[in-house]
C-alpha cells in the first residue's frame, strides 16, 4: 500500500513539474475569469498550451493523432449587464 501511494505521489509530482508552464498559464487565465469548456475530441490548437491525449496500440506501438477534449476559454459576453 505504501509503495502504491509513493508511486501515485511520484507520478503526480513528475506530471506537475513537466507541465509547469501549462499549469501556470491555467492559473493565470482562471484568475482572469476563464472557464473549462467541453469541446469534444478536437485536434490540438497550435496557439494554446495543452496536455493532449493520444491513443496508442499496445501491440504495434502505433499512435493516433494527439487531441484535446476540454479547452480553457474566456466567457463570452452576451451583452447583458
Secondary structure, DSSP 8 states (H G I E B T S, - for coil): -HHHHHHHHHHHHHHHHHTHHHHHHHHHHHHTT-EEEEEEEEE--TTS----B--B-TTT--B---EEEEEEE-----S--
